[in-house]
Amino acid sequence: MSDRHADDTSATKAQKKKVRRAASTATAETKVAKVFPVKDNVWATIEMFCDPPEVVAASIPRSLIALQDAVATFREKMPA
């Protein structure tokens, strides 16, 4: 293995660690939003129980705000 390849691997591991840390912080600070790495991407979702199911439509605007907040937190914590 060349030194360059070894450096790339350690840089990738360090980057993945930063991604996991930023995603964890965004998830912890936003509550219903979940931010997590999937392969070479980062996904953000909303997770909540709605009872009765009809309340889903009413919760969409707040859910979108929570999702935007989670993404903003992730971006803030993820160094460029």
Secondary structure, DSSP 4 states (H G I P E B T S, - for coil): --HHHHHHHHHHHHHHHHHHHHHHHHHHHHSSEEEEEETTEEEEEE----SSTTHHHHHHHHHHHHHHHHHHHHHHHS--
